[in-house]
Amino acid sequence: MKKNILAIVILAATIVNITLSIIILFTIVPKAQRTDALIQKIVSVIDLELESPDADDYGTLAAEDQTIVDLANTITCTLQSDEGESKTHYGVVSVSMVLNSKSEDYAAKNTYISTNERVILNIIDNVVSQYTVKELKSTEVKESIRKAVISKCNAYFNSPDLIYNVILSITAN
C-alpha cells in the first residue's frame, strides 16, 4: 500500500511539473522572445552610432578641391601643469587650414577665415591649453586636438564641411 501511495504522489508531482512547464512554455517564452528582439534592435542602433559623426568620413578630398589658408599669427598657449609641478609651460602653435572648395558654404564663407582669424586662434588656444607638455608629445592627443579644432571651427562657421583639415605645428616647452 505504501508503494502505491508513493507512486501516486510521484505521478501527481510529475503531472504538476509537466503542467507548469507547459504554462511556462506558452506564457514566458514568447515574452522572452519579444524582449530578445527588442534588445537586438537596441544593440543594432547602438552599433550604428559607434562611429563618430565627427570622423573624417566625408571621403577623401581631391587635391584640386583643397584650398590651404595659412593664418598669419602664431599663438602662445599656457599649458596645464603636471601634478606637483609649479613651473608654467607654454606652447607655440602655428596653424594652416585646409578648406573644402566643394563645400556649399565655400563661396560665401572662405573670406571669413582671414577676417575671423582671432576667433579661430582663440578656439585653438582653448583646445590646446587643456593639455600638459607630456600629453602634447602623444600622437593621439595631437589628433584629438586637430579633430576638436575642426569640429569647433565648423560649428563656429555654421558649416559641417567647410574646414576639411587643420595643420597644427605645436612647440611646447
C-alpha positions in Angstrom: 0.0 0.0 0.0 2.9 2.4 0.8 4.3 1.7 -2.6 1.1 2.6 -4.3 0.7 5.9 -2.4 4.3 6.8 -3.2 3.7 6.0 -6.9 0.6 8.2 -6.8 2.5 11.1 -5.2 5.3 10.8 -7.8 2.7 10.7 -10.6 0.9 13.8 -9.2 4.2 15.6 -8.9 5.2 14.7 -12.5 1.8 15.9 -13.8 2.1 19.2 -11.9 5.7 19.6 -13.3 4.5 18.9 -16.9 1.6 21.3 -16.4 3.8 24.1 -15.1 6.4 23.5 -17.9 3.6 23.9 -20.5 2.4 27.1 -18.8 5.9 28.5 -18.8 6.4 27.4 -22.4 3.3 29.3 -23.6 3.5 32.4 -21.4 7.1 33.2 -20.6 8.9 32.1 -23.7 7.0 34.4 -26.2 7.6 37.3 -23.8 11.3 36.4 -23.7 11.5 36.2 -27.4 9.9 39.7 -27.8 12.3 41.1 -25.2 15.2 39.5 -27.1 14.0 41.0 -30.3 13.8 44.5 -28.6 17.3 44.1 -27.2 18.6 43.1 -30.7 17.1 46.3 -32.2 18.6 48.4 -29.5 22.0 46.8 -30.0 21.8 47.4 -33.7 21.0 51.0 -33.2 23.9 51.4 -30.8 26.2 49.7 -33.2 25.3 52.3 -35.9 26.1 55.1 -33.5 29.5 53.8 -32.5 31.0 55.6 -35.5 31.7 59.2 -34.6 29.8 61.8 -36.5 33.0 64.0 -36.3 35.0 61.4 -38.1 36.7 62.3 -41.3 34.4 60.1 -43.3 33.5 62.8 -45.8 35.6 60.7 -48.2 38.9 61.8 -49.5 39.0 65.2 -50.9 41.0 65.6 -54.1 43.9 67.9 -54.1 42.4 70.3 -56.5 39.3 70.7 -54.2 41.5 71.8 -51.3 42.4 75.4 -50.5 45.1 76.0 -47.9 44.9 79.1 -45.8 47.9 80.0 -43.6 47.0 82.0 -40.6 49.4 84.8 -40.2 49.7 84.8 -36.4 51.1 82.2 -34.2 49.7 81.9 -30.7 51.3 81.2 -27.4 49.1 79.0 -25.1 49.6 78.5 -21.4 49.6 74.7 -20.9 48.3 72.8 -17.9 50.9 71.9 -15.3 51.7 68.4 -14.3 50.8 67.3 -10.8 53.2 68.6 -8.3 54.9 70.9 -10.7 54.8 74.7 -10.2 56.6 75.6 -13.5 54.4 77.3 -16.1 54.7 75.7 -19.6 53.8 77.3 -22.9 53.0 76.0 -26.3 53.6 77.9 -29.5 51.1 77.0 -32.2 51.1 77.9 -35.9 48.1 77.0 -38.0 47.2 76.3 -41.6 43.6 75.4 -42.5 42.6 73.2 -45.4 39.2 74.4 -46.8 36.9 72.2 -48.9 36.3 74.2 -52.1 33.4 71.8 -53.0 31.5 72.8 -49.8 28.2 74.6 -50.3 29.4 77.3 -48.0 32.8 77.8 -49.5 32.0 80.7 -51.8 30.2 82.6 -49.1 32.4 81.9 -46.1 36.0 81.4 -47.4 36.7 85.1 -46.8 35.6 84.8 -43.2 38.7 82.8 -42.4 41.0 85.7 -42.6 38.6 88.2 -41.0 37.8 85.9 -38.1 41.4 84.8 -37.6 41.4 85.9 -33.9 38.3 83.8 -33.2 39.9 80.8 -34.8 43.1 81.3 -32.8 41.1 81.7 -29.7 39.4 78.3 -30.4 42.8 76.7 -30.9 44.1 78.3 -27.7 41.1 77.0 -25.7 41.7 73.4 -27.0 45.5 73.3 -26.7 45.6 74.9 -23.3 43.7 71.9 -21.8 46.8 69.7 -22.1 50.1 69.3 -20.5 53.5 69.2 -22.2 53.8 65.5 -21.7 50.3 65.0 -23.3 51.2 67.1 -26.3 54.0 64.7 -27.2 51.4 62.0 -27.8 50.2 61.5 -31.4 46.7 60.6 -30.2 46.4 63.9 -28.3 47.5 65.9 -31.3 44.9 64.0 -33.4 42.2 64.7 -30.9 43.2 68.4 -30.8 43.1 68.5 -34.6 39.6 66.9 -34.7 38.3 69.2 -31.9 39.6 72.3 -33.7 37.9 71.2 -37.0 34.6 70.5 -35.3 34.6 73.7 -33.3 35.6 75.9 -36.2 33.0 74.2 -38.5 30.4 74.8 -35.7 31.5 78.5 -35.5 31.2 79.0 -39.2 27.9 77.0 -39.2 29.1 74.7 -41.9 29.6 70.9 -41.5 32.3 70.6 -44.1 33.9 73.9 -44.9 37.1 73.2 -43.0 38.4 69.8 -44.2 41.6 69.7 -42.2 43.8 71.7 -39.8 47.6 71.6 -39.9 48.9 72.4 -36.5 52.6 72.9 -35.6 52.8 72.8 -31.8 56.1 73.5 -30.0 55.8 73.0 -26.2 58.4 73.8 -23.5 
